[in-house]
Amino acid sequence: FALIALAPFAKSPTRITHIGLMSKKEKDQLMAIKIEFAKLNIQLEMSDNGLKIFPSTPKGCLLNSHHDPYLAMTLAIIGLRVANIEIDNVLCVKNTCPDFFTLLATLDTHKINV
C-alpha cells in the first residue's frame, strides 16, 4: 500500500501488475482505494491484473478508512503531502500498528522527496 500512497506524486504513471491472484478481500481493498482516491482527485485505473495510478494534484477532503487499517495508513501517508485531509475511523490502525500516528508525526515532511 505504501507504493500506492506515493504513486500520485510520481512524474509519470505508476503501474502495479500481477495482482490477478488477489483474494476477494484484497480486491475489495483496492476498490475502496479507488473510491477514496477519486475523492482526492487522483486518477486510478484498475484491470484484472493491475493498477495504473496517474500523476495527480490531490486535494484535501474527508476520507473514509472503510475500517481498513492499511487503507487508513495509506491515506495518512498521502496526508503528509496534502493539506486538509481528514480520515474517518482511523482508530482501526491500533491493532495493526499501534504507534503509526506517533511515528508519522515524527517525519519531517519537508525532507520527503518523491
C-alpha positions as CSV (number, residue, x, y, z in Angstrom):
1,F,0.0,0.0,0.0
2,A,2.9,2.4,0.5
3,L,3.7,2.4,-3.2
4,I,0.1,3.3,-3.9
5,A,0.4,6.2,-1.5
6,L,3.4,7.6,-3.3
7,A,2.3,7.0,-6.9
8,P,0.1,10.1,-7.3
9,F,3.3,12.2,-6.7
10,A,5.4,10.5,-9.4
11,K,6.3,12.2,-12.6
12,S,4.8,9.5,-14.8
13,P,2.0,6.9,-14.3
14,T,2.8,4.1,-11.9
15,R,1.8,0.6,-12.9
16,I,1.4,-2.2,-10.4
17,T,0.9,-5.6,-12.1
18,H,0.4,-9.2,-11.3
19,I,-2.5,-8.7,-8.9
20,G,-4.7,-11.3,-10.6
21,L,-4.2,-13.8,-7.8
22,M,-5.5,-11.5,-5.1
23,S,-8.2,-12.6,-2.6
24,K,-11.7,-11.1,-2.6
25,K,-10.7,-9.1,0.5
26,E,-7.7,-7.7,-1.2
27,K,-9.7,-6.8,-4.3
28,D,-12.3,-5.1,-2.1
29,Q,-9.4,-3.1,-0.5
30,L,-8.4,-1.9,-4.0
31,M,-12.0,-0.9,-4.7
32,A,-12.0,1.1,-1.5
33,I,-8.7,2.8,-2.5
34,K,-10.2,3.7,-5.9
35,I,-13.3,5.3,-4.2
36,E,-11.1,7.3,-1.8
37,F,-8.6,8.3,-4.5
38,A,-11.5,9.7,-6.6
39,K,-12.4,11.9,-3.7
40,L,-8.8,13.1,-3.6
41,N,-8.8,13.9,-7.3
42,I,-6.4,11.0,-8.0
43,Q,-7.0,9.1,-11.2
44,L,-6.6,5.3,-10.8
45,E,-7.4,2.7,-13.4
46,M,-7.9,-0.9,-12.5
47,S,-7.8,-4.1,-14.6
48,D,-8.0,-7.8,-13.7
49,N,-4.2,-7.9,-13.5
50,G,-3.1,-4.5,-12.4
51,L,-3.4,-0.8,-11.4
52,K,-2.3,2.3,-13.1
53,I,-2.1,5.5,-11.0
54,F,-1.6,8.8,-12.7
55,P,0.4,11.8,-11.5
56,S,-2.1,14.0,-9.8
57,T,-2.6,17.0,-7.6
58,P,-4.6,15.6,-4.8
59,K,-6.9,17.9,-2.8
60,G,-7.8,17.8,0.8
61,C,-11.1,16.3,1.8
62,L,-12.9,14.0,4.2
63,L,-12.0,10.3,3.5
64,N,-13.2,7.0,4.9
65,S,-10.9,4.3,6.0
66,H,-13.6,1.7,5.4
67,H,-12.4,0.3,8.7
68,D,-9.3,-1.0,6.9
69,P,-6.0,-0.2,8.8
70,Y,-3.9,-0.4,5.6
71,L,-6.1,2.0,3.8
72,A,-6.1,4.4,6.8
73,M,-2.3,4.3,6.8
74,T,-2.1,4.8,3.1
75,L,-4.4,7.8,3.2
76,A,-2.5,9.2,6.2
77,I,0.8,9.0,4.2
78,I,-0.8,11.0,1.4
79,G,-1.8,13.5,4.1
80,L,1.9,14.2,4.6
81,R,1.9,16.0,1.3
82,V,-1.7,17.2,1.0
83,A,-3.3,19.6,3.4
84,N,-6.7,19.3,4.9
85,I,-7.1,15.6,4.7
86,E,-9.4,14.2,7.4
87,I,-9.9,10.4,7.7
88,D,-12.8,8.8,9.5
89,N,-12.3,5.7,11.6
90,V,-8.5,5.9,11.9
91,L,-8.5,4.1,15.2
92,C,-8.7,0.9,13.2
93,V,-4.9,1.0,12.9
94,K,-4.4,0.4,16.6
95,N,-4.3,-3.4,16.3
96,T,-2.1,-3.4,13.2
97,C,0.4,-0.7,14.2
98,P,-0.5,1.0,17.5
99,D,2.3,3.6,17.1
100,F,1.6,4.5,13.5
101,F,0.3,8.1,14.0
102,T,3.0,8.8,16.6
103,L,5.7,7.6,14.1
104,L,4.0,9.5,11.3
105,A,4.1,12.7,13.4
106,T,7.9,12.4,13.7
107,L,8.5,12.7,10.0
108,D,9.8,16.0,8.6
109,T,7.6,16.2,5.5
110,H,9.8,18.9,4.1
111,K,12.6,16.3,3.7
112,I,10.4,13.8,1.9
113,N,11.0,13.9,-1.8
114,V,9.0,11.7,-4.1
